Amino acid sequence: MDAEYEDGAVECILRVEDPEIARTIDNEEILHVSVEADYREAEAANGIKPKGLIFTGLALLTKDVLPGVPLTRIIPIEKIVKSFTFTEEEKEEMSEKIEEQQKTCFLCGRPLSDRATIGKYELHPQCAARFWEMASSIFHFAEAAVKPHETPKAPEEREWDADAAEQRVRKWASSDGSGDKEKIDWEKYRQAFAWYNNDDPENFGSYKLPHHDIIDGRLCVVWRGVATAMAALMGARGGVDIPPADRRSVYTHLARHYDQFEKEPPAFETVAETYARMLEQTIEEQKKTIRNLAEENRSLLERLKKAKKIGKIIVHL
Protein backbone atom coordinates (compact mmCIF):
# COMPACT_ATOMS: atom_id res chain seq x y z
CA MET A 1 0.00 0.00 0.00
CA ASP A 2 2.86 2.39 0.80
CA ALA A 3 6.64 2.38 1.24
CA GLU A 4 9.31 4.84 2.33
CA TYR A 5 12.96 4.78 3.26
CA GLU A 6 13.34 6.39 6.70
CA ASP A 7 15.13 5.84 10.01
CA GLY A 8 17.81 3.91 8.16
CA ALA A 9 15.42 1.26 6.83
CA VAL A 10 12.82 0.55 4.15
CA GLU A 11 9.37 0.54 5.77
CA CYS A 12 6.39 -0.68 3.78
CA ILE A 13 2.73 -1.30 4.65
CA LEU A 14 1.22 -4.53 3.30
CA ARG A 15 -2.48 -5.40 3.25
CA VAL A 16 -3.11 -9.13 3.79
CA GLU A 17 -6.59 -10.23 2.71
CA ASP A 18 -6.13 -14.01 2.94
CA PRO A 19 -7.39 -15.11 6.42
CA GLU A 20 -5.05 -18.12 6.52
CA ILE A 21 -1.99 -15.98 5.84
CA ALA A 22 -3.19 -13.44 8.43
CA ARG A 23 -3.45 -16.26 10.97
CA THR A 24 0.10 -17.46 10.32
CA ILE A 25 1.37 -13.89 10.76
CA ASP A 26 -0.51 -13.49 14.04
CA ASN A 27 0.92 -16.81 15.26
CA GLU A 28 4.42 -15.63 14.26
CA GLU A 29 4.82 -18.51 11.85
CA ILE A 30 5.66 -15.86 9.25
CA LEU A 31 8.41 -13.56 10.53
CA HIS A 32 10.28 -12.34 7.45
CA VAL A 33 9.38 -10.57 4.24
CA SER A 34 11.42 -10.55 1.05
CA VAL A 35 10.84 -7.61 -1.28
CA GLU A 36 12.01 -6.71 -4.76
CA ALA A 37 12.17 -3.08 -5.85
CA ASP A 38 13.59 -0.66 -8.36
CA TYR A 39 14.31 3.04 -7.99
CA ARG A 40 12.22 5.79 -9.55
CA GLU A 41 15.15 7.91 -10.68
CA ALA A 42 18.90 8.18 -10.24
CA GLU A 43 21.58 10.81 -10.34
CA ALA A 44 25.26 10.41 -11.12
CA ALA A 45 27.52 11.03 -8.11
CA ASN A 46 30.66 8.87 -8.34
CA GLY A 47 28.36 6.16 -9.61
CA ILE A 48 24.58 5.87 -9.38
CA LYS A 49 22.65 7.41 -6.48
CA PRO A 50 19.11 5.99 -6.59
CA LYS A 51 16.04 7.92 -5.43
CA GLY A 52 12.57 6.67 -4.64
CA LEU A 53 11.22 3.11 -4.57
CA ILE A 54 8.93 1.12 -6.83
CA PHE A 55 8.15 -2.35 -5.46
CA THR A 56 7.96 -5.05 -8.12
CA GLY A 57 7.68 -8.23 -6.06
CA LEU A 58 7.07 -9.55 -2.56
CA ALA A 59 7.20 -12.83 -0.66
CA LEU A 60 6.16 -13.67 2.89
CA LEU A 61 8.60 -16.16 4.43
CA THR A 62 8.13 -18.59 7.31
CA LYS A 63 10.51 -18.36 10.24
CA ASP A 64 12.69 -21.22 8.99
CA VAL A 65 13.50 -19.34 5.75
CA LEU A 66 15.89 -16.36 5.71
CA PRO A 67 15.43 -13.59 3.14
CA GLY A 68 18.27 -11.97 1.23
CA VAL A 69 18.53 -9.37 4.01
CA PRO A 70 17.99 -11.43 7.18
CA LEU A 71 17.13 -8.49 9.46
CA THR A 72 13.80 -7.85 7.72
CA ARG A 73 10.72 -8.25 9.92
CA ILE A 74 6.95 -8.30 9.40
CA ILE A 75 4.80 -6.98 12.25
CA PRO A 76 0.96 -6.77 12.30
CA ILE A 77 0.02 -3.09 12.45
CA GLU A 78 -2.44 -3.87 15.25
CA LYS A 79 0.52 -4.82 17.46
CA ILE A 80 2.30 -1.58 16.60
CA VAL A 81 -0.76 0.47 17.56
CA LYS A 82 -1.36 -1.60 20.67
CA SER A 83 2.26 -1.20 21.77
CA PHE A 84 1.52 2.43 22.67
CA THR A 85 -1.15 1.49 25.26
CA PHE A 86 0.25 -1.40 27.33
CA THR A 87 -1.41 -2.32 30.62
CA GLU A 88 0.84 -3.39 33.49
CA GLU A 89 -0.16 -7.00 32.91
CA GLU A 90 0.67 -6.74 29.21
CA LYS A 91 4.01 -5.09 29.98
CA GLU A 92 4.89 -7.96 32.31
CA GLU A 93 3.77 -10.50 29.72
CA MET A 94 5.85 -8.78 27.02
CA SER A 95 8.85 -8.61 29.34
CA GLU A 96 8.62 -12.37 29.88
CA LYS A 97 8.26 -12.90 26.13
CA ILE A 98 11.30 -10.72 25.37
CA GLU A 99 13.33 -12.61 27.95
CA GLU A 100 12.29 -15.88 26.32
CA GLN A 101 13.12 -14.56 22.83
CA GLN A 102 16.61 -13.62 23.99
CA LYS A 103 17.29 -17.32 24.33
CA THR A 104 16.71 -17.87 20.61
CA CYS A 105 18.55 -16.72 17.50
CA PHE A 106 17.20 -13.39 16.27
CA LEU A 107 17.45 -14.53 12.63
CA CYS A 108 16.33 -18.16 12.56
CA GLY A 109 14.39 -18.35 15.86
CA ARG A 110 16.07 -21.56 16.98
CA PRO A 111 17.43 -21.97 20.55
CA LEU A 112 20.90 -20.56 21.14
CA SER A 113 23.54 -23.06 22.17
CA ASP A 114 26.37 -20.76 21.14
CA ARG A 115 25.93 -17.11 20.28
CA ALA A 116 27.35 -14.13 18.41
CA THR A 117 26.21 -10.51 18.64
CA ILE A 118 25.33 -8.00 15.91
CA GLY A 119 24.41 -4.71 17.55
CA LYS A 120 21.88 -5.55 20.27
CA TYR A 121 20.86 -8.86 18.68
CA GLU A 122 22.10 -12.32 19.63
CA LEU A 123 22.30 -15.04 16.99
CA HIS A 124 24.03 -18.24 16.04
CA PRO A 125 27.62 -17.66 14.86
CA GLN A 126 26.69 -19.38 11.56
CA CYS A 127 23.70 -17.05 11.08
CA ALA A 128 25.87 -14.01 11.88
CA ALA A 129 28.51 -15.10 9.37
CA ARG A 130 25.84 -15.76 6.74
CA PHE A 131 24.28 -12.35 7.38
CA TRP A 132 27.56 -10.46 6.85
CA GLU A 133 28.41 -12.55 3.79
CA MET A 134 25.05 -11.83 2.17
CA ALA A 135 25.04 -8.17 3.23
CA SER A 136 28.52 -7.64 1.78
CA SER A 137 27.48 -9.37 -1.44
CA ILE A 138 24.25 -7.36 -1.77
CA PHE A 139 25.36 -3.90 -0.73
CA HIS A 140 29.12 -3.97 -1.46
CA PHE A 141 29.94 -1.93 1.65
CA ALA A 142 33.53 -1.38 0.56
CA GLU A 143 33.11 0.27 -2.83
CA ALA A 144 36.88 0.73 -3.17
CA ALA A 145 37.39 -3.02 -3.46
CA VAL A 146 36.96 -4.31 -7.00
CA LYS A 147 33.96 -6.64 -7.10
CA PRO A 148 34.85 -10.36 -7.25
CA HIS A 149 34.98 -11.71 -10.79
CA GLU A 150 36.46 -14.55 -12.79
CA THR A 151 38.73 -14.09 -15.81
CA PRO A 152 40.58 -16.63 -17.97
CA LYS A 153 43.46 -18.31 -16.12
CA ALA A 154 47.09 -18.03 -17.11
CA PRO A 155 49.10 -21.27 -16.84
CA GLU A 156 49.68 -21.83 -13.14
CA GLU A 157 53.47 -21.96 -13.52
CA ARG A 158 53.60 -18.54 -15.24
CA GLU A 159 56.10 -16.14 -13.65
CA TRP A 160 54.80 -12.92 -12.09
CA ASP A 161 56.31 -9.51 -12.82
CA ALA A 162 53.94 -6.88 -11.42
CA ASP A 163 55.58 -3.88 -13.11
CA ALA A 164 55.66 -5.50 -16.55
CA ALA A 165 52.08 -6.75 -16.13
CA GLU A 166 50.84 -3.27 -15.21
CA GLN A 167 52.43 -1.80 -18.35
CA ARG A 168 50.71 -4.38 -20.52
CA VAL A 169 47.37 -3.77 -18.75
CA ARG A 170 47.69 -0.01 -19.39
CA LYS A 171 48.10 -0.60 -23.11
CA TRP A 172 45.22 -3.09 -23.12
CA ALA A 173 42.90 -0.63 -21.30
CA SER A 174 43.75 2.39 -23.47
CA SER A 175 41.69 3.25 -26.52
CA ASP A 176 44.69 3.41 -28.87
CA GLY A 177 46.97 0.85 -27.22
CA SER A 178 49.44 3.54 -26.12
CA GLY A 179 48.97 3.16 -22.38
CA ASP A 180 48.75 6.95 -22.01
CA LYS A 181 46.82 8.17 -18.97
CA GLU A 182 44.50 10.32 -21.09
CA LYS A 183 43.45 7.31 -23.19
CA ILE A 184 42.72 4.86 -20.35
CA ASP A 185 39.30 3.29 -19.81
CA TRP A 186 39.59 3.29 -16.01
CA GLU A 187 36.68 0.93 -15.40
CA LYS A 188 38.38 -1.57 -17.69
CA TYR A 189 41.79 -0.93 -16.11
CA ARG A 190 40.63 -1.60 -12.55
CA GLN A 191 39.66 -5.19 -13.42
CA ALA A 192 43.35 -6.10 -13.13
CA PHE A 193 43.50 -5.05 -9.46
CA ALA A 194 41.83 -5.90 -6.15
CA TRP A 195 41.61 -2.34 -4.74
CA TYR A 196 41.59 1.26 -5.95
CA ASN A 197 41.16 4.70 -4.41
CA ASN A 198 37.70 5.71 -5.60
CA ASP A 199 38.36 9.32 -4.53
CA ASP A 200 41.02 9.55 -7.26
CA PRO A 201 40.16 6.83 -9.79
CA GLU A 202 41.99 8.38 -12.77
CA ASN A 203 45.46 8.00 -11.34
CA PHE A 204 47.72 4.98 -11.81
CA GLY A 205 48.92 5.31 -8.20
CA SER A 206 45.38 4.75 -6.94
CA TYR A 207 45.40 1.07 -7.96
CA LYS A 208 46.87 -1.62 -5.73
CA LEU A 209 47.26 -5.39 -5.52
CA PRO A 210 47.58 -6.25 -9.23
CA HIS A 211 47.20 -9.93 -10.12
CA HIS A 212 46.28 -9.99 -13.85
CA ASP A 213 48.32 -9.86 -17.02
CA ILE A 214 47.53 -9.61 -20.73
CA ILE A 215 48.02 -12.86 -22.65
CA ASP A 216 47.12 -13.02 -26.35
CA GLY A 217 45.10 -9.83 -25.99
CA ARG A 218 43.01 -11.11 -23.06
CA LEU A 219 43.01 -10.16 -19.38
CA CYS A 220 44.11 -13.29 -17.51
CA VAL A 221 44.46 -13.95 -13.80
CA VAL A 222 47.95 -15.11 -12.79
CA TRP A 223 48.21 -17.48 -9.83
CA ARG A 224 51.50 -16.13 -8.53
CA GLY A 225 50.08 -12.61 -8.78
CA VAL A 226 47.05 -13.66 -6.73
CA ALA A 227 49.24 -15.32 -4.09
CA THR A 228 51.49 -12.23 -3.94
CA ALA A 229 48.48 -9.92 -3.53
CA MET A 230 47.01 -12.11 -0.77
CA ALA A 231 50.37 -12.22 1.03
CA ALA A 232 50.56 -8.42 0.89
CA LEU A 233 47.01 -8.17 2.27
CA MET A 234 48.11 -10.41 5.15
CA GLY A 235 51.11 -8.20 5.91
CA ALA A 236 53.99 -9.67 3.88
CA ARG A 237 56.74 -7.24 2.85
CA GLY A 238 55.25 -4.44 4.89
CA GLY A 239 51.66 -5.15 3.82
CA VAL A 240 49.49 -2.85 1.72
CA ASP A 241 48.14 0.57 2.68
CA ILE A 242 44.36 0.28 2.29
CA PRO A 243 41.56 1.19 4.74
CA PRO A 244 40.83 -1.57 7.29
CA ALA A 245 37.14 -1.48 6.30
CA ASP A 246 38.08 -2.58 2.76
CA ARG A 247 40.20 -5.58 3.76
CA ARG A 248 37.35 -8.11 3.95
CA SER A 249 36.05 -7.22 0.45
CA VAL A 250 39.56 -7.37 -0.99
CA TYR A 251 40.03 -10.76 0.66
CA THR A 252 36.74 -11.97 -0.89
CA HIS A 253 37.91 -10.79 -4.33
CA LEU A 254 41.22 -12.66 -4.07
CA ALA A 255 39.60 -15.75 -2.51
CA ARG A 256 37.41 -16.06 -5.63
CA HIS A 257 40.57 -16.40 -7.71
CA TYR A 258 41.93 -18.98 -5.25
CA ASP A 259 38.79 -20.99 -6.06
CA GLN A 260 39.52 -20.65 -9.77
CA PHE A 261 42.90 -22.31 -9.24
CA GLU A 262 41.37 -24.86 -6.82
CA LYS A 263 43.48 -23.51 -3.97
CA GLU A 264 42.50 -23.00 -0.33
CA PRO A 265 42.83 -19.32 0.65
CA PRO A 266 44.44 -18.49 3.99
CA ALA A 267 42.11 -17.61 6.85
CA PHE A 268 41.05 -13.97 6.88
CA GLU A 269 42.76 -11.80 9.47
CA THR A 270 41.70 -8.47 10.91
CA VAL A 271 44.24 -5.63 10.90
CA ALA A 272 44.92 -6.22 14.60
CA GLU A 273 45.50 -9.94 14.01
CA THR A 274 47.81 -9.20 11.08
CA TYR A 275 49.82 -6.68 13.08
CA ALA A 276 50.03 -9.11 16.03
CA ARG A 277 51.34 -11.86 13.75
CA MET A 278 53.80 -9.49 12.08
CA LEU A 279 54.98 -8.35 15.54
CA GLU A 280 55.50 -11.96 16.60
CA GLN A 281 57.50 -12.61 13.44
CA THR A 282 59.59 -9.47 14.05
CA ILE A 283 60.26 -10.51 17.65
CA GLU A 284 61.34 -13.97 16.52
CA GLU A 285 63.65 -12.45 13.91
CA GLN A 286 65.13 -10.10 16.51
CA LYS A 287 65.65 -13.01 18.91
CA LYS A 288 67.44 -14.93 16.16
CA THR A 289 69.64 -11.88 15.43
CA ILE A 290 70.47 -11.53 19.14
CA ARG A 291 71.39 -15.24 19.36
CA ASN A 292 73.66 -14.89 16.32
CA LEU A 293 75.34 -11.78 17.79
CA ALA A 294 75.83 -13.53 21.13
CA GLU A 295 77.45 -16.47 19.37
CA GLU A 296 79.73 -14.13 17.42
CA ASN A 297 80.63 -12.36 20.67
CA ARG A 298 81.57 -15.64 22.35
CA SER A 299 83.70 -16.55 19.35
CA LEU A 300 85.52 -13.20 19.47
CA LEU A 301 86.16 -13.55 23.21
CA GLU A 302 87.70 -16.98 22.68
CA ARG A 303 89.95 -15.64 19.95
CA LEU A 304 90.93 -12.69 22.18
CA LYS A 305 91.90 -15.03 25.01
CA LYS A 306 94.07 -17.08 22.69
CA ALA A 307 95.70 -13.89 21.36
CA LYS A 308 96.55 -12.76 24.92
CA LYS A 309 98.17 -16.13 25.75
CA ILE A 310 100.31 -15.96 22.62
CA GLY A 311 101.31 -12.38 23.52
CA LYS A 312 102.66 -13.50 26.92
CA ILE A 313 105.10 -16.07 25.48
CA ILE A 314 108.68 -14.85 25.87
CA VAL A 315 111.22 -16.30 23.48
CA HIS A 316 114.88 -16.47 24.67
CA LEU A 317 117.52 -16.62 22.04
C-alpha positions in Angstrom: 0.0 0.0 0.0 2.9 2.4 0.8 6.6 2.4 1.2 9.3 4.8 2.3 13.0 4.8 3.3 13.3 6.4 6.7 15.1 5.8 10.0 17.8 3.9 8.2 15.4 1.3 6.8 12.8 0.5 4.2 9.4 0.5 5.8 6.4 -0.7 3.8 2.7 -1.3 4.7 1.2 -4.5 3.3 -2.5 -5.4 3.2 -3.1 -9.1 3.8 -6.6 -10.2 2.7 -6.1 -14.0 2.9 -7.4 -15.1 6.4 -5.1 -18.1 6.5 -2.0 -16.0 5.8 -3.2 -13.4 8.4 -3.5 -16.3 11.0 0.1 -17.5 10.3 1.4 -13.9 10.8 -0.5 -13.5 14.0 0.9 -16.8 15.3 4.4 -15.6 14.3 4.8 -18.5 11.8 5.7 -15.9 9.3 8.4 -13.6 10.5 10.3 -12.3 7.4 9.4 -10.6 4.2 11.4 -10.6 1.0 10.8 -7.6 -1.3 12.0 -6.7 -4.8 12.2 -3.1 -5.8 13.6 -0.7 -8.4 14.3 3.0 -8.0 12.2 5.8 -9.6 15.1 7.9 -10.7 18.9 8.2 -10.2 21.6 10.8 -10.3 25.3 10.4 -11.1 27.5 11.0 -8.1 30.7 8.9 -8.3 28.4 6.2 -9.6 24.6 5.9 -9.4 22.7 7.4 -6.5 19.1 6.0 -6.6 16.0 7.9 -5.4 12.6 6.7 -4.6 11.2 3.1 -4.6 8.9 1.1 -6.8 8.2 -2.3 -5.5 8.0 -5.0 -8.1 7.7 -8.2 -6.1 7.1 -9.6 -2.6 7.2 -12.8 -0.7 6.2 -13.7 2.9 8.6 -16.2 4.4 8.1 -18.6 7.3 10.5 -18.4 10.2 12.7 -21.2 9.0 13.5 -19.3 5.8 15.9 -16.4 5.7 15.4 -13.6 3.1 18.3 -12.0 1.2 18.5 -9.4 4.0 18.0 -11.4 7.2 17.1 -8.5 9.5 13.8 -7.8 7.7 10.7 -8.2 9.9 7.0 -8.3 9.4 4.8 -7.0 12.3 1.0 -6.8 12.3 0.0 -3.1 12.4 -2.4 -3.9 15.3 0.5 -4.8 17.5 2.3 -1.6 16.6 -0.8 0.5 17.6 -1.4 -1.6 20.7 2.3 -1.2 21.8 1.5 2.4 22.7 -1.2 1.5 25.3 0.2 -1.4 27.3 -1.4 -2.3 30.6 0.8 -3.4 33.5 -0.2 -7.0 32.9 0.7 -6.7 29.2 4.0 -5.1 30.0 4.9 -8.0 32.3 3.8 -10.5 29.7 5.8 -8.8 27.0 8.8 -8.6 29.3 8.6 -12.4 29.9 8.3 -12.9 26.1 11.3 -10.7 25.4 13.3 -12.6 27.9 12.3 -15.9 26.3 13.1 -14.6 22.8 16.6 -13.6 24.0 17.3 -17.3 24.3 16.7 -17.9 20.6 18.6 -16.7 17.5 17.2 -13.4 16.3 17.4 -14.5 12.6 16.3 -18.2 12.6 14.4 -18.3 15.9 16.1 -21.6 17.0 17.4 -22.0 20.6 20.9 -20.6 21.1 23.5 -23.1 22.2 26.4 -20.8 21.1 25.9 -17.1 20.3 27.3 -14.1 18.4 26.2 -10.5 18.6 25.3 -8.0 15.9 24.4 -4.7 17.5 21.9 -5.5 20.3 20.9 -8.9 18.7 22.1 -12.3 19.6 22.3 -15.0 17.0 24.0 -18.2 16.0 27.6 -17.7 14.9 26.7 -19.4 11.6 23.7 -17.0 11.1 25.9 -14.0 11.9 28.5 -15.1 9.4 25.8 -15.8 6.7 24.3 -12.4 7.4 27.6 -10.5 6.9 28.4 -12.6 3.8 25.1 -11.8 2.2 25.0 -8.2 3.2 28.5 -7.6 1.8 27.5 -9.4 -1.4 24.3 -7.4 -1.8 25.4 -3.9 -0.7 29.1 -4.0 -1.5 29.9 -1.9 1.6 33.5 -1.4 0.6 33.1 0.3 -2.8 36.9 0.7 -3.2 37.4 -3.0 -3.5 37.0 -4.3 -7.0 34.0 -6.6 -7.1 34.8 -10.4 -7.3 35.0 -11.7 -10.8 36.5 -14.6 -12.8 38.7 -14.1 -15.8 40.6 -16.6 -18.0 43.5 -18.3 -16.1 47.1 -18.0 -17.1 49.1 -21.3 -16.8 49.7 -21.8 -13.1 53.5 -22.0 -13.5 53.6 -18.5 -15.2 56.1 -16.1 -13.6 54.8 -12.9 -12.1 56.3 -9.5 -12.8 53.9 -6.9 -11.4 55.6 -3.9 -13.1 55.7 -5.5 -16.5 52.1 -6.8 -16.1 50.8 -3.3 -15.2 52.4 -1.8 -18.4 50.7 -4.4 -20.5 47.4 -3.8 -18.7 47.7 0.0 -19.4 48.1 -0.6 -23.1 45.2 -3.1 -23.1 42.9 -0.6 -21.3 43.8 2.4 -23.5 41.7 3.2 -26.5 44.7 3.4 -28.9 47.0 0.9 -27.2 49.4 3.5 -26.1 49.0 3.2 -22.4 48.8 6.9 -22.0 46.8 8.2 -19.0 44.5 10.3 -21.1 43.5 7.3 -23.2 42.7 4.9 -20.3 39.3 3.3 -19.8 39.6 3.3 -16.0 36.7 0.9 -15.4 38.4 -1.6 -17.7 41.8 -0.9 -16.1 40.6 -1.6 -12.5 39.7 -5.2 -13.4 43.4 -6.1 -13.1 43.5 -5.0 -9.5 41.8 -5.9 -6.2 41.6 -2.3 -4.7 41.6 1.3 -6.0 41.2 4.7 -4.4 37.7 5.7 -5.6 38.4 9.3 -4.5 41.0 9.5 -7.3 40.2 6.8 -9.8 42.0 8.4 -12.8 45.5 8.0 -11.3 47.7 5.0 -11.8 48.9 5.3 -8.2 45.4 4.7 -6.9 45.4 1.1 -8.0 46.9 -1.6 -5.7 47.3 -5.4 -5.5 47.6 -6.2 -9.2 47.2 -9.9 -10.1 46.3 -10.0 -13.8 48.3 -9.9 -17.0 47.5 -9.6 -20.7 48.0 -12.9 -22.7 47.1 -13.0 -26.3 45.1 -9.8 -26.0 43.0 -11.1 -23.1 43.0 -10.2 -19.4 44.1 -13.3 -17.5 44.5 -14.0 -13.8 48.0 -15.1 -12.8 48.2 -17.5 -9.8 51.5 -16.1 -8.5 50.1 -12.6 -8.8 47.0 -13.7 -6.7 49.2 -15.3 -4.1 51.5 -12.2 -3.9 48.5 -9.9 -3.5 47.0 -12.1 -0.8 50.4 -12.2 1.0 50.6 -8.4 0.9 47.0 -8.2 2.3 48.1 -10.4 5.1 51.1 -8.2 5.9 54.0 -9.7 3.9 56.7 -7.2 2.8 55.2 -4.4 4.9 51.7 -5.1 3.8 49.5 -2.8 1.7 48.1 0.6 2.7 44.4 0.3 2.3 41.6 1.2 4.7 40.8 -1.6 7.3 37.1 -1.5 6.3 38.1 -2.6 2.8 40.2 -5.6 3.8 37.3 -8.1 4.0 36.0 -7.2 0.5 39.6 -7.4 -1.0 40.0 -10.8 0.7 36.7 -12.0 -0.9 37.9 -10.8 -4.3 41.2 -12.7 -4.1 39.6 -15.7 -2.5 37.4 -16.1 -5.6 40.6 -16.4 -7.7 41.9 -19.0 -5.2 38.8 -21.0 -6.1 39.5 -20.7 -9.8 42.9 -22.3 -9.2 41.4 -24.9 -6.8 43.5 -23.5 -4.0 42.5 -23.0 -0.3 42.8 -19.3 0.7 44.4 -18.5 4.0 42.1 -17.6 6.9 41.0 -14.0 6.9 42.8 -11.8 9.5 41.7 -8.5 10.9 44.2 -5.6 10.9 44.9 -6.2 14.6 45.5 -9.9 14.0 47.8 -9.2 11.1 49.8 -6.7 13.1 50.0 -9.1 16.0 51.3 -11.9 13.7 53.8 -9.5 12.1 55.0 -8.3 15.5 55.5 -12.0 16.6 57.5 -12.6 13.4 59.6 -9.5 14.0 60.3 -10.5 17.6 61.3 -14.0 16.5 63.6 -12.5 13.9 65.1 -10.1 16.5 65.7 -13.0 18.9 67.4 -14.9 16.2 69.6 -11.9 15.4 70.5 -11.5 19.1 71.4 -15.2 19.4 73.7 -14.9 16.3 75.3 -11.8 17.8 75.8 -13.5 21.1 77.5 -16.5 19.4 79.7 -14.1 17.4 80.6 -12.4 20.7 81.6 -15.6 22.4 83.7 -16.6 19.4 85.5 -13.2 19.5 86.2 -13.6 23.2 87.7 -17.0 22.7 90.0 -15.6 19.9 90.9 -12.7 22.2 91.9 -15.0 25.0 94.1 -17.1 22.7 95.7 -13.9 21.4 96.6 -12.8 24.9 98.2 -16.1 25.7 100.3 -16.0 22.6 101.3 -12.4 23.5 102.7 -13.5 26.9 105.1 -16.1 25.5 108.7 -14.8 25.9 111.2 -16.3 23.5 114.9 -16.5 24.7 117.5 -16.6 22.0 
